[in-house]
Amino acid sequence: MLEADIAKHFREAEMVLIGVGEELRPDGTSERSDRIIRALNTLPPFLRGKTYFVVSQNSDDLVFRSNLLPFFIAEPYGPKENSACSEEQWNTYLRWISGTLGHRLLLLELGVGFASPELIRWPFEKITQINMKSNLIRVHASFPQLPKELVETGRAYSVQCNSIEWLEELKQWDEKADQKEDA
């Protein structure tokens, strides 16, 4: 049921806001970094024909190595040498957010815990409360909890799963959909 609801929200969304958190942080090994990039690369097929933006609370620039368009990525805690770029991208993000009100917006929160809840977690909840055409999907292995008020709206979904594994599963959903279309 949850898989079908999530797939429906992806299909119906006009705009998608993706929050990338600490579950998608590299550990210094190339294997984990490569796995994170592959996981992030499952998103573009679901974003076709939609306006999207990615905000990352990580500081490793890893999200920029994915197939997501760099113009639509903000990483405010990124390396200091990119601070001018980060500020410019942050302002682009704020303008983008201001244009989402009244649109069918899907907020996809991937692995965002409590390291910096003021950057993604709490703003995503607030946006979901304000924009009645929005839906929030929160994916986290340890902290998928949602405020009761959001759950009661039926527009917020909690997925207790590691976000990398969930993205890998998402790719399988896409492959299943392709097989149904071919049948």
Residue pairs with C-beta under 8 A, 6 or more apart in sequence:
2 157
2 159
3 173
5 157
6 137
6 157
6 159
7 173
7 177
9 106
9 135
9 137
10 16
10 46
10 106
12 104
13 50
13 104
13 105
13 106
13 135
14 50
14 51
14 103
14 104
14 105
15 50
15 51
15 52
15 100
15 103
15 104
15 105
15 106
16 46
16 47
16 50
16 51
16 52
16 53
16 105
16 106
16 107
16 108
17 52
17 53
17 55
17 97
17 100
17 105
17 106
17 107
17 108
17 124
17 127
18 43
18 52
18 53
18 54
18 55
18 108
18 109
18 110
19 54
19 55
19 56
19 57
19 107
19 108
19 109
19 110
19 112
19 120
19 121
19 124
20 40
20 54
20 55
20 56
20 57
20 58
20 63
20 110
20 111
20 112
20 120
21 56
21 57
21 58
21 109
21 110
21 111
21 112
21 113
21 115
21 120
21 121
21 140
21 163
22 57
22 58
22 111
22 112
22 113
22 115
23 110
23 111
23 112
23 113
23 140
23 141
23 162
23 163
23 164
24 36
24 39
24 40
24 56
24 58
24 62
24 63
24 110
24 111
24 163
24 164
25 58
25 60
25 62
26 32
26 33
26 36
26 60
26 62
33 62
33 65
35 164
36 62
36 164
37 62
37 65
37 66
38 168
39 163
39 164
39 167
39 168
40 63
40 66
40 67
40 68
40 167
41 66
41 67
42 167
42 168
42 170
42 171
42 174
43 66
43 68
43 167
43 170
44 67
44 68
45 174
46 170
46 174
51 96
52 68
52 72
53 72
53 73
53 74
53 93
53 96
53 97
54 63
54 68
54 72
54 73
54 74
55 73
55 74
55 75
55 76
55 93
55 119
55 120
56 63
56 73
56 74
56 75
56 77
56 78
57 76
57 77
57 112
57 115
57 116
57 119
57 120
58 75
58 77
59 75
59 77
59 78
59 79
60 78
61 75
61 78
61 79
61 82
63 73
63 75
64 70
64 73
64 75
71 92
72 96
73 89
74 86
74 89
74 90
74 92
74 93
75 82
75 86
75 89
76 86
76 89
76 90
76 119
77 116
77 119
78 85
78 86
97 127
100 127
100 131
100 134
101 130
101 131
102 131
102 133
103 131
103 133
104 133
104 134
105 127
105 131
105 133
105 134
105 135
106 134
106 135
106 137
107 124
107 127
107 128
107 134
107 135
107 136
107 137
108 137
108 139
109 120
109 121
109 124
109 136
109 137
109 138
109 139
109 140
110 139
110 163
110 166
110 167
111 139
111 140
111 141
111 162
111 163
111 164
112 120
112 121
112 124
112 138
112 140
112 143
113 121
113 140
113 142
113 143
114 121
114 143
124 136
124 138
125 136
125 146
125 147
125 150
127 134
127 136
128 134
128 135
128 136
128 150
128 153
128 155
128 156
129 149
129 150
134 155
135 155
135 156
135 157
136 146
136 150
136 155
136 156
136 157
137 156
137 157
137 159
138 144
138 145
138 146
138 156
138 157
138 158
138 159
139 159
139 161
139 163
139 166
140 159
140 160
140 161
140 163
141 160
141 161
141 162
141 163
144 158
144 159
144 160
144 161
145 158
146 156
146 157
146 158
150 156
151 158
159 166
161 169
